[in-house]
Amino acid sequence: MMKSAERGQKQTAYQILVASMPEKLAADTADLWNSGKVESNESAAIAYKGKTLQPSTRYYWTIIVWDRNGQMVEVNEEAYFETGLRSTDGITGWDGAKWIAMDGKLPKSSGAPMFRKETKLNGAIKRARLYISALGVYDAYINGHKLGIVREDGGCIYELMPPGWTNFDQTINYMTYDVTSFLKGDVAALAITLGNGWWNGRISKAPAPDIQTVYYNDERNELGLLCKLLITYEDHTTQAIVTDIDSGWKATDTGPVRADDIYDGESYDATMEQEGWSEAGFDDTQWREVKQHDYRRIFPDVNVTSYHGHTVQIMDGLDRVPQGITVYTDVVNNEDSAIGRGEVKVDHARSVYDLEAAKRCAVTISSGETAIYDLGQNMVGIPRITVQGRKGTRIRLRYAEILNDDSNGADGPVGSIYTANLRNAKASDDYTLKGSSMGETYQPTLTYHGFRYVEVAIAWGESVLIKGLTGKVAMSALPETGSIETSHPDINQLYSNIMWGHRGNYLWIPSDCPQRNERVGWSGDTQLFANTALYNMDAALFLENWMDMLAENQAAYGNGAFTSTAPSGRYANFRGYAGNGGWADAGIVVPWTVWQMTGDITIISKNYEAMNRHMDWIYEQTGETYRGAGSIGDWLNFQGTDRQLMSDAYYAFDAKLMASMAEVIGNKDDVRKYETLFEKIKQVFIQNYIRIDKDGALMVLSSGGFSSLEYDVDPDQVGVENIIWEDNSQTALLWCLKLGLYENEDQKQQMIGLLADNIQNSEAYKAAHPNSSRVHYAENTLSVGFLGVNVIAPVLSDVGLTELAYKLLLQDAMPSWLYSVKNGATTVWERWNSYSAEDGFGDIRMNSYNHYSYGSIAEWMYKYMVGIAADSTQPGFKKVILQPHIDINKKITWVKGSYDSVRGVIRSEWELIGEQFTYSVTIPANTTAKLFLPADCEHPVLEGGRTIQEAEGIQFVEYMNNKAIYELESGSYTFTSVLFEDASL
């Protein structure tokens, strides 16, 4: 992308060169592609149009651009990319590699299978690449060195549980590594341990056998390995070392990993380590032979494809160190405690409360004693623990997000870890010491956990010295692209919570939670958080990968409809709802959102047929009733909304998005088709849900039209009391306003008034609505669930109620975003009431303390509070909409934010002192912006101390709604204005 501090600088043309060698990167020698000079300002999502790329080959590229003055700008250094095997059949390019398994290993038998092979090398090595996949997950070594991504400084970035989760009956990924630096001697020793992962875990088990996951086999699947080590020597000859059954591969399950499971954890016995097994010269004569795995026979059409995207990595820069250590020896005061569970008896002499001391403190515990490490942050990953003790001593690590107190729902004594919300996930790791006199370090490799607290106790033995413990954060290592900071510490903590929830739940797939026996790719959560995700991180490829899985699920489990989850059949048609409204619609919403944020239509083109099929499926179910196919509704709401209404609203939303996507790919027939469909859905929606009484007063029948009080008896809503399906619910009104589901301006204004009254929830409102669930909650609180949470604040700002949006944002009474912050949360909760001092712990059937969905408020924070939004008519921030919305009540007096878009970094900062508003912005080169600046037209707006007429790169458009509107060229600007007395609009 072009970078320039000069105002108005832009690209007028580009030329792309691709060559086989750096020295050929010139217009007259580029041997793969020379685009020629293209008169265009496009700088993103330009498709390669050169010669066919060969497998396992490095190519070099560069770009030349011409600026606004027609001057050529050349890049000083070349870039490169490297191809994978360029095949998907698992055969072509693999040089005879076969899927192998350990011969003689019985299903469900103890011990993770370990594979090894040594091969003599043929000379000086120029480069080496390892292509590897597993049925299960792998932890690999070459010549005794743990496999990782080699950094430029020679260090390694280590991954967790590759190759991740896919629909293994349809697609499996392989990974590619540069392993040149691993091959220093004259032998290549490959050593791999396999774990069950998603391929052979109950995580893939569907609750209903009639829609069972295709590849699921009651945890009796054999683990398998496929790999190819391709070595290129200095003399340009090559050597391929592959998995097969007749070249010396050996296997055993007598190693240290005795058991592993995503939900239950890992059991590691260091006394069973086989020293030197990953190095050359190890004696493996007692190991077993390998056999060919039957994967290709069972799934002959499976795609074996290179993983494109960011893998799950151990993020060393995010290490969590103890903030406190509590050692307890007993449970006391059972009779006196509020719930009869007592409290832990703390040994204050060994407990550590000083932050600096806790980081480096060593603690000795004996049998019957427990140490709890508080890492200060709810995180996702694994622990790294260093211990010293006698050989055979076994410690057990258990994990929790929160500690027990004496409130309702506690599952143990006060001060102990709370694990009831994990359901039947054991979430524990066992480590048996080998007895090293210098101490020994354990870090699980075949599982992961969601936790803030780590409990360490002795499962067998007398005592152990805990020398140190660190939380190692794991996440799909997406570059972070967004930042927000404000004058309000609670809002800053909320944003931190959102980021940590995003980090932890983007782990190979967008999962709902990281701790309990679930952790699946819910499509509803994914779609409502997608826009926030794309601001927070470079998540486009991640979401594109997940869309591939959702499209596969459509064929395997949806019978034409998108499903409630992906991958696997688990909860695919949740509660029997095929095409579950608000969830299945992710197949429409996610491609549209990625396109809007990146300007790249690839995800639309790739999935357009699947999107059409989903829309056709809805029509096949409901025909010319123009109704949605059903929905589980506004999940975990505090004010009931008819589920059919939600399904109908999402059907309309889908039609609207499909029309815009059809237009961008040039399908004019479908533009007309979906515009017509939207109008018909709208007409029917108005007929079914909008009522106007004889006095002209409007009502939205979000109760479903029931004449008497109807309670939501959904068993998973337990813990949210007094939920009644109500007319004029917040979520129903929001969707009517978002989609324009009304007939005229008067109806719109009435809806705005009804929504404001509902949210403000004054004593007069409660008196007028005595049967409403709203009577139980404070003023300026929300009552939406999953399907309203990402809509509420943007709609409020769009209809001129930003002051009310800020009141919601800053509210800390339940239900609100800051309620969890006030209660010490470091990630976003699943429920508004996951915990409350009044009612205790939320219902254990579904209660996560790390669930990103409600964190979708960050979309509003980026777009409206910071004020950085994309122009929907020029996606990918080719034109930026700058719309900083201020908190007129001055609870927030300054905001700083940035977004690293596909076209460069956009910065937006504002400060309000008295009535003077200062706004600073940076707009990347080759883009433009439209600024909506809060200002009183009676006072002049200045830029850099000059009048607008004197400033370069600014064109005044008009004053409207207490805002001065300008067209801006690229560059950096600082505006000052005086606010209108009533600047809340």
DOFIVEX-173623 format. One line per 3 residues: number of its first residue (from 0); their letters; for each residue x, y, z of C-alpha. Coordinates in steps of 0.25 Angstrom, whole numbers. Example, Ala and Ser with C-alpha at 12.3 -4.5 7.8 and 13.67 -1.06 7.14 Angstrom:
residues 2
0) AS) 49/-18/31  55/-4/29
END
This chain:
residues 985
0) MMK) 0/0/0  4/14/-2  9/22/10
3) SAE) 11/37/10  9/49/20  6/58/8
6) RGQ) -9/62/7  -16/57/-4  -6/47/-9
9) KQT) -12/36/-17  -8/25/-26  -12/27/-41
12) AYQ) -6/14/-47  1/1/-42  9/-10/-48
15) ILV) 12/-23/-42  24/-32/-45  26/-47/-41
18) ASM) 38/-54/-44  45/-67/-41  58/-60/-36
21) PEK) 60/-47/-29  69/-42/-41  58/-44/-51
24) LAA) 49/-34/-44  49/-24/-55  39/-20/-65
27) DTA) 47/-27/-77  51/-39/-69  39/-43/-60
30) DLW) 37/-57/-64  24/-61/-57  15/-48/-58
33) NSG) 16/-34/-63  3/-27/-61  7/-15/-69
36) KVE) 4/-1/-65  -11/-2/-60  -18/12/-59
39) SNE) -25/9/-46  -25/14/-31  -28/0/-27
42) SAA) -18/-5/-16  -25/-17/-10  -30/-31/-15
45) IAY) -24/-31/-28  -24/-45/-34  -11/-52/-39
48) KGK) -12/-53/-54  2/-59/-58  7/-72/-62
51) TLQ) 3/-85/-55  10/-86/-41  18/-99/-39
54) PST) 18/-106/-25  28/-104/-14  34/-92/-21
57) RYY) 38/-79/-16  34/-67/-24  38/-52/-23
60) WTI) 29/-40/-26  29/-25/-25  20/-14/-29
63) IVW) 22/0/-36  12/11/-34  10/24/-40
66) DRN) 6/36/-31  -4/47/-33  6/55/-41
69) GQM) 9/43/-50  23/40/-43  27/26/-42
72) VEV) 30/20/-28  38/7/-27  39/-2/-15
75) NEE) 54/-3/-11  53/-18/-6  46/-30/-12
78) AYF) 35/-38/-5  33/-53/-7  23/-64/-6
81) ETG) 24/-79/-6  14/-89/-12  10/-102/-5
84) LRS) 8/-115/-12  -3/-109/-21  -12/-121/-20
87) TDG) -24/-126/-12  -25/-140/-14  -14/-144/-4
90) ITG) -7/-152/-15  -2/-142/-25  11/-136/-20
93) WDG) 13/-145/-8  23/-154/-14  16/-167/-10
96) AKW) 13/-162/4  3/-171/11  -6/-168/23
99) IAM) 0/-177/34  -4/-182/48  2/-190/59
102) DGK) 0/-205/56  -7/-213/67  -12/-201/75
105) LPK) -25/-204/81  -36/-193/81  -37/-185/94
108) SSG) -24/-192/99  -15/-183/108  -3/-176/102
111) APM) -2/-165/91  5/-172/79  19/-167/76
114) FRK) 25/-169/62  39/-168/57  48/-170/45
117) ETK) 63/-167/42  68/-164/28  82/-163/23
120) LNG) 84/-149/16  92/-148/3  100/-135/4
123) AIK) 100/-120/7  85/-115/8  80/-102/1
126) RAR) 66/-103/7  57/-113/13  41/-112/15
129) LYI) 33/-121/23  18/-123/19  11/-130/30
132) SAL) -4/-134/34  -10/-142/45  -23/-149/48
135) GVY) -23/-144/62  -13/-133/66  3/-134/66
138) DAY) 15/-130/74  27/-132/65  42/-131/66
141) ING) 53/-132/56  67/-136/61  63/-134/75
144) HKL) 58/-120/73  43/-116/74  36/-113/61
147) GIV) 32/-98/60  32/-86/51  46/-81/50
150) RED) 47/-66/52  57/-57/45  66/-57/57
153) GGC) 67/-72/57  57/-74/69  44/-82/68
156) IYE) 29/-79/69  22/-91/74  8/-95/71
159) LMP) -2/-103/79  -10/-114/73  -8/-113/58
162) PGW) -14/-116/48  -27/-111/56  -41/-115/53
165) TNF) -48/-117/40  -59/-126/35  -50/-138/34
168) DQT) -59/-146/25  -58/-134/15  -45/-126/17
171) INY) -32/-127/25  -21/-117/25  -6/-119/24
174) MTY) 4/-110/30  17/-105/23  30/-102/31
177) DVT) 43/-97/27  52/-107/34  65/-104/27
180) SFL) 72/-100/40  67/-113/47  76/-121/38
183) KGD) 90/-119/42  96/-133/42  96/-144/32
186) VAA) 83/-151/37  69/-146/38  62/-152/50
189) LAI) 47/-149/49  39/-151/62  24/-148/64
192) TLG) 14/-150/76  -1/-151/72  -12/-147/81
195) NGW) -27/-149/79  -31/-134/77  -44/-132/70
198) WNG) -43/-144/61  -44/-154/72  -51/-147/83
201) RIS) -65/-145/89  -65/-131/85  -69/-136/71
204) KAP) -81/-144/76  -94/-139/72  -105/-140/83
207) APD) -115/-147/73  -110/-160/66  -119/-157/54
210) IQT) -110/-145/50  -97/-151/56  -84/-145/51
213) VYY) -80/-153/39  -65/-155/44  -69/-158/58
216) NDE) -67/-172/63  -69/-173/78  -55/-168/81
219) RNE) -50/-181/73  -44/-174/62  -29/-178/59
222) LGL) -19/-166/59  -12/-164/47  0/-157/41
225) LCK) 4/-152/27  16/-144/24  27/-141/14
228) LLI) 40/-135/16  45/-129/3  60/-126/3
231) TYE) 67/-118/-8  82/-120/-8  92/-109/-12
234) DHT) 95/-117/-25  80/-116/-28  76/-130/-26
237) TQA) 65/-133/-17  61/-144/-7  47/-147/-1
240) IVT) 45/-154/12  30/-158/13  21/-166/22
243) DID) 20/-180/17  19/-195/22  32/-200/17
246) SGW) 44/-190/19  46/-191/34  35/-184/41
249) KAT) 33/-189/55  23/-186/66  20/-188/80
252) DTG) 10/-184/91  19/-186/103  23/-172/104
255) PVR) 20/-161/114  6/-156/109  -3/-166/115
258) ADD) -16/-159/112  -21/-147/105  -34/-140/102
261) IYD) -39/-126/99  -49/-125/110  -42/-134/120
264) GES) -27/-130/119  -14/-138/118  -8/-148/127
267) YDA) 8/-148/125  17/-158/133  31/-153/132
270) TME) 36/-166/137  32/-172/124  40/-162/115
273) QEG) 49/-169/105  62/-161/105  67/-157/91
276) WSE) 55/-163/84  54/-150/75  69/-151/72
279) AGF) 77/-159/62  83/-172/67  72/-176/77
282) DDT) 69/-191/78  55/-193/73  56/-208/71
285) QWR) 46/-210/82  36/-201/75  24/-206/67
288) EVK) 23/-206/52  13/-196/45  2/-199/36
291) QHD) -6/-192/25  -18/-184/31  -31/-187/25
294) YRR) -35/-172/24  -34/-171/9  -43/-184/8
297) IFP) -53/-178/17  -53/-164/11  -48/-165/-3
300) DVN) -52/-151/-7  -46/-144/4  -38/-131/1
303) VTS) -24/-130/7  -21/-115/6  -11/-106/10
306) YHG) -15/-97/22  -16/-83/18  -17/-74/30
309) HTV) -11/-72/44  -9/-84/52  -11/-85/67
312) QIM) 2/-81/73  7/-79/87  8/-64/89
315) DGL) 20/-62/98  18/-47/98  4/-50/105
318) DRV) 10/-59/116  2/-58/129  10/-58/142
321) PQG) 4/-60/156  -3/-48/163  -4/-56/176
324) ITV) -3/-70/181  -12/-76/192  -8/-88/199
327) YTD) -19/-95/208  -18/-107/217  -32/-111/220
330) VVN) -47/-106/220  -53/-100/232  -66/-94/237
333) NED) -75/-102/229  -87/-100/239  -85/-85/240
336) SAI) -84/-83/225  -96/-77/217  -98/-89/208
339) GRG) -91/-100/217  -79/-102/209  -69/-95/218
342) EVK) -57/-88/214  -42/-91/211  -32/-90/223
345) VDH) -21/-82/217  -7/-83/221  -3/-69/221
348) ARS) 12/-72/223  13/-79/210  2/-70/202
351) VYD) 7/-59/194  -1/-46/192  10/-37/187
354) LEA) 10/-36/171  25/-36/170  28/-46/180
357) AKR) 17/-56/174  24/-55/160  37/-62/166
360) CAV) 32/-69/178  34/-84/180  24/-91/189
363) TIS) 25/-105/195  12/-113/197  10/-126/204
366) SGE) -1/-137/202  -15/-131/205  -11/-117/203
369) TAI) -14/-108/191  -8/-96/184  -16/-87/175
372) YDL) -9/-78/165  -17/-65/161  -12/-61/148
375) GQN) -20/-48/148  -26/-51/134  -36/-60/129
378) MVG) -28/-66/117  -28/-78/108  -16/-87/106
381) IPR) -7/-96/115  1/-95/128  16/-96/129
384) ITV) 20/-101/142  34/-104/148  34/-114/160
387) QGR) 44/-122/168  41/-135/176  43/-149/177
390) KGT) 41/-159/165  27/-164/164  21/-152/171
393) RIR) 8/-148/163  2/-134/163  -11/-130/158
396) LRY) -14/-117/151  -29/-112/151  -34/-100/144
399) AEI) -45/-89/147  -49/-76/143  -54/-71/156
402) LND) -53/-75/171  -65/-79/180  -71/-69/190
405) DSN) -82/-72/199  -93/-69/189  -104/-78/183
408) GAD) -98/-88/173  -84/-89/179  -79/-103/177
411) GPV) -68/-103/188  -63/-95/200  -60/-80/200
414) GSI) -47/-78/193  -47/-91/185  -48/-92/170
417) YTA) -61/-92/164  -63/-103/153  -78/-106/153
420) NLR) -79/-98/140  -70/-107/133  -81/-117/133
423) NAK) -74/-131/131  -61/-126/125  -50/-130/135
426) ASD) -41/-119/131  -29/-125/138  -15/-129/135
429) DYT) -7/-139/143  8/-139/143  17/-150/149
432) LKG) 31/-146/153  43/-153/148  51/-148/160
435) SSM) 61/-138/154  69/-132/165  70/-119/157
438) GET) 55/-118/155  46/-121/143  37/-113/134
441) YQP) 24/-118/129  15/-111/118  4/-119/112
444) TLT) 4/-120/97  -9/-128/93  -20/-120/100
447) YHG) -24/-106/104  -32/-99/115  -39/-87/118
450) FRY) -35/-81/132  -31/-70/141  -28/-79/153
453) VEV) -19/-92/153  -20/-101/165  -8/-110/168
456) AIA) -10/-122/178  -3/-135/180  -10/-147/174
459) WGE) 0/-157/179  13/-155/187  17/-147/199
462) SVL) 21/-133/195  26/-125/183  33/-111/182
465) IKG) 26/-102/172  37/-94/166  29/-86/157
468) LTG) 16/-85/148  13/-77/136  0/-76/127
471) KVA) 4/-78/113  -6/-72/104  -11/-79/91
474) MSA) -19/-73/80  -20/-72/65  -9/-62/63
477) LPE) -16/-52/56  -9/-38/55  -17/-28/64
480) TGS) -22/-17/56  -30/-9/65  -28/0/77
483) IET) -37/8/87  -34/16/99  -43/26/106
486) SHP) -43/35/118  -52/25/126  -45/13/133
489) DIN) -57/4/132  -58/5/117  -44/2/116
492) QLY) -45/-10/124  -58/-14/116  -49/-13/103
495) SNI) -38/-21/109  -49/-32/113  -54/-32/98
498) MWG) -40/-33/93  -36/-45/102  -49/-52/99
501) HRG) -46/-50/84  -32/-56/86  -37/-68/94
504) NYL) -49/-72/85  -42/-70/72  -35/-84/73
507) WIP) -34/-90/59  -49/-87/58  -58/-77/64
510) SDC) -62/-84/77  -73/-80/87  -65/-83/99
513) PQR) -51/-89/103  -54/-96/116  -66/-105/117
516) NER) -70/-118/109  -75/-110/97  -65/-100/90
519) VGW) -71/-102/76  -73/-92/65  -86/-86/67
522) SGD) -90/-78/55  -99/-68/62  -88/-64/71
525) TQL) -79/-63/59  -88/-54/50  -91/-44/61
528) FAN) -77/-43/65  -71/-43/51  -70/-28/49
531) TAL) -64/-26/63  -54/-37/60  -50/-30/47
534) YNM) -47/-17/54  -39/-24/65  -31/-33/57
537) DAA) -27/-37/42  -38/-48/43  -43/-48/28
540) LFL) -35/-61/24  -39/-67/38  -54/-65/35
543) ENW) -52/-69/20  -47/-82/25  -59/-84/35
546) MDM) -68/-81/23  -62/-93/16  -66/-101/27
549) LAE) -80/-95/28  -83/-98/13  -78/-112/15
552) NQA) -88/-114/27  -99/-109/18  -97/-121/9
555) AYG) -94/-131/20  -104/-127/31  -113/-115/26
558) NGA) -120/-122/14  -118/-108/7  -118/-99/19
561) FTS) -107/-93/26  -105/-99/40  -105/-94/54
564) TAP) -90/-99/56  -78/-102/48  -70/-111/46
567) SGR) -76/-125/50  -90/-129/52  -90/-125/67
570) YAN) -102/-116/69  -103/-114/54  -118/-113/54
573) FRG) -119/-109/69  -133/-112/75  -137/-117/62
576) YAG) -136/-104/55  -130/-106/41  -127/-92/36
579) NGG) -128/-86/50  -131/-72/48  -120/-63/54
582) WAD) -110/-74/53  -111/-80/40  -111/-66/34
585) AGI) -96/-66/37  -94/-72/23  -100/-58/17
588) VVP) -95/-49/28  -81/-53/29  -77/-52/14
591) WTV) -84/-38/13  -77/-33/26  -63/-38/21
594) WQM) -66/-31/7  -70/-18/14  -57/-18/23
597) TGD) -47/-22/12  -53/-19/-1  -50/-33/-6
600) ITI) -61/-40/-13  -54/-54/-13  -62/-59/-1
603) ISK) -75/-55/-8  -71/-61/-21  -67/-74/-14
606) NYE) -79/-76/-6  -90/-69/-15  -96/-82/-19
609) AMN) -97/-87/-5  -103/-74/-1  -113/-75/-12
612) RHM) -116/-90/-8  -119/-85/6  -129/-75/1
615) DWI) -135/-85/-8  -137/-94/4  -144/-84/12
618) YEQ) -154/-82/1  -156/-97/0  -160/-97/14
621) TGE) -169/-85/15  -172/-81/1  -181/-69/-2
624) TYR) -183/-67/13  -170/-60/12  -167/-64/26
627) GAG) -154/-69/32  -152/-84/35  -151/-83/50
630) SIG) -141/-79/61  -137/-81/75  -138/-66/76
633) DWL) -131/-55/83  -123/-64/92  -122/-61/107
636) NFQ) -130/-48/106  -136/-41/118  -148/-38/110
639) GTD) -155/-48/102  -157/-46/87  -165/-56/78
642) RQL) -155/-65/71  -163/-65/58  -161/-50/58
645) MSD) -146/-52/59  -146/-62/48  -154/-53/39
648) AYY) -145/-41/42  -133/-49/38  -140/-54/25
651) AFD) -142/-40/21  -127/-36/25  -122/-48/17
654) AKL) -130/-43/5  -125/-29/7  -110/-33/7
657) MAS) -112/-43/-4  -117/-32/-13  -104/-24/-10
660) MAE) -95/-35/-12  -102/-39/-25  -99/-25/-30
663) VIG) -84/-25/-27  -82/-38/-35  -90/-33/-46
666) NKD) -103/-42/-45  -114/-32/-49  -125/-43/-49
669) DVR) -122/-47/-35  -121/-32/-31  -136/-31/-35
672) KYE) -139/-44/-29  -135/-41/-16  -139/-26/-15
675) TLF) -153/-32/-19  -152/-43/-8  -148/-32/2
678) EKI) -160/-24/-1  -170/-36/0  -164/-40/13
681) KQV) -165/-26/18  -180/-25/14  -183/-38/21
684) FIQ) -175/-34/33  -183/-21/35  -196/-29/33
687) NYI) -192/-39/44  -185/-30/54  -189/-16/53
690) RID) -202/-11/59  -208/3/59  -219/6/68
693) KDG) -231/15/66  -223/27/72  -211/24/62
696) ALM) -202/18/73  -193/7/68  -190/-6/74
699) VLS) -180/-17/70  -185/-30/73  -172/-36/78
702) SGG) -181/-45/88  -185/-53/76  -199/-48/78
705) FSS) -202/-56/90  -214/-50/98  -209/-55/112
708) LEY) -195/-55/118  -186/-65/112  -173/-69/119
711) DVD) -161/-73/111  -159/-87/116  -147/-90/108
714) PDQ) -139/-99/118  -126/-92/114  -132/-79/118
717) VGV) -132/-83/133  -125/-73/142  -131/-61/134
720) ENI) -144/-59/142  -157/-53/138  -155/-54/123
723) IWE) -168/-51/117  -171/-50/102  -175/-36/101
726) DNS) -179/-26/91  -170/-14/87  -158/-22/92
729) QTA) -144/-15/90  -139/-26/80  -152/-25/72
732) LLW) -152/-10/71  -137/-10/68  -139/-19/56
735) CLK) -151/-12/51  -142/1/51  -130/-5/45
738) LGL) -137/-11/33  -148/0/31  -159/-10/34
741) YEN) -170/1/35  -179/8/25  -176/23/28
744) EDQ) -168/33/35  -178/34/46  -177/19/49
747) KQQ) -162/21/50  -163/32/60  -173/24/68
750) MIG) -163/12/68  -152/21/72  -160/27/84
753) LLA) -164/13/88  -150/8/88  -145/20/96
756) DNI) -156/19/106  -153/4/108  -138/6/110
759) QNS) -139/18/119  -149/10/127  -154/21/136
762) EAY) -163/19/148  -174/24/140  -171/14/129
765) KAA) -171/3/139  -184/7/145  -190/7/131
768) HPN) -184/-7/128  -186/-14/142  -185/-28/135
771) SSR) -172/-25/127  -159/-32/131  -154/-18/131
774) VHY) -160/-14/144  -149/-23/151  -137/-15/145
777) AEN) -131/-1/146  -133/11/137  -124/11/124
780) TLS) -122/-3/124  -123/-13/112  -131/-25/111
783) VGF) -126/-31/98  -120/-45/96  -110/-50/85
786) LGV) -118/-45/73  -120/-31/78  -106/-28/85
789) NVI) -99/-24/72  -111/-16/67  -115/-7/79
792) APV) -104/4/80  -102/6/65  -117/7/63
795) LSD) -118/17/74  -107/26/68  -113/24/54
798) VGL) -127/30/59  -121/41/67  -120/35/81
801) TEL) -105/34/83  -107/40/97  -115/28/101
804) AYK) -105/19/94  -95/25/104  -104/23/116
807) LLL) -105/8/112  -90/7/110  -87/14/124
810) QDA) -98/7/132  -92/-3/142  -105/-9/147
813) MPS) -110/-22/142  -113/-24/131  -101/-16/125
816) WLY) -87/-18/119  -81/-11/131  -88/-20/141
819) SVK) -78/-31/139  -66/-21/139  -71/-16/152
822) NGA) -71/-30/157  -56/-32/154  -58/-39/140
825) TTV) -46/-39/131  -53/-45/119  -68/-44/114
828) WER) -78/-53/120  -88/-62/113  -100/-57/121
831) WNS) -103/-43/126  -104/-50/140  -93/-61/139
834) YSA) -91/-56/153  -97/-46/162  -95/-43/177
837) EDG) -110/-44/179  -113/-57/172  -99/-64/172
840) FGD) -94/-72/161  -102/-74/148  -108/-86/143
843) IRM) -98/-97/142  -104/-103/129  -99/-91/121
846) NSY) -90/-81/128  -77/-77/122  -68/-66/127
849) NHY) -61/-65/114  -71/-63/103  -69/-52/92
852) SYG) -83/-50/87  -87/-38/96  -74/-32/93
855) SIA) -79/-28/79  -82/-14/86  -68/-11/81
858) EWM) -73/-10/67  -81/2/71  -69/7/79
861) YKY) -60/7/67  -71/12/57  -77/23/66
864) MVG) -69/26/78  -56/26/71  -63/29/58
867) IAA) -56/20/48  -66/13/38  -65/8/24
870) DST) -74/15/13  -83/3/9  -83/8/-5
873) QPG) -67/7/-6  -64/-5/3  -50/-7/9
876) FKK) -49/7/14  -46/12/0  -54/24/6
879) VIL) -55/25/21  -67/30/28  -62/39/40
882) QPH) -73/40/50  -68/43/64  -80/43/74
885) IDI) -77/50/87  -83/47/101  -90/60/103
888) NKK) -91/56/118  -76/57/118  -74/43/126
891) ITW) -64/41/115  -57/53/111  -46/48/101
894) VKG) -45/36/92  -33/30/84  -34/19/74
897) SYD) -28/14/61  -31/3/51  -20/-3/42
900) SVR) -29/-5/29  -25/-12/16  -21/2/11
903) GVI) -13/7/23  -15/12/38  -27/21/41
906) RSE) -25/29/54  -36/36/60  -35/44/73
909) WEL) -44/54/80  -45/62/93  -56/70/99
912) IGE) -52/82/109  -64/90/113  -71/92/99
915) QFT) -58/92/91  -57/80/83  -43/76/77
918) YSV) -42/65/67  -29/59/60  -30/49/49
921) TIP) -20/42/40  -25/37/26  -16/27/19
924) ANT) -11/31/5  -19/27/-7  -32/28/1
927) TAK) -42/39/4  -52/42/15  -65/48/19
930) LFL) -64/55/32  -77/58/41  -71/68/51
933) PAD) -79/72/63  -80/87/62  -88/99/64
936) CEH) -90/106/51  -90/120/58  -75/117/62
939) PVL) -64/115/52  -57/102/50  -42/102/50
942) EGG) -32/92/44  -18/94/49  -21/108/54
945) RTI) -26/112/41  -40/114/35  -45/103/26
948) QEA) -44/112/14  -29/113/17  -26/98/19
951) EGI) -22/89/8  -29/76/5  -43/80/11
954) QFV) -56/83/4  -68/87/12  -81/80/8
957) EYM) -92/85/18  -96/87/32  -107/77/37
960) NNK) -112/72/50  -101/80/58  -90/74/49
963) AIY) -81/81/39  -79/71/28  -66/71/20
966) ELE) -59/63/9  -45/61/12  -33/56/4
969) SGS) -23/47/10  -13/52/21  -13/57/36
972) YTF) -23/68/41  -26/74/54  -40/81/55
975) TSV) -45/90/66  -60/94/68  -70/99/78
978) LFE) -82/90/81  -96/93/79  -103/95/92
981) DAS) -111/82/90  -100/73/84  -107/60/88
984) L) -112/57/74
END
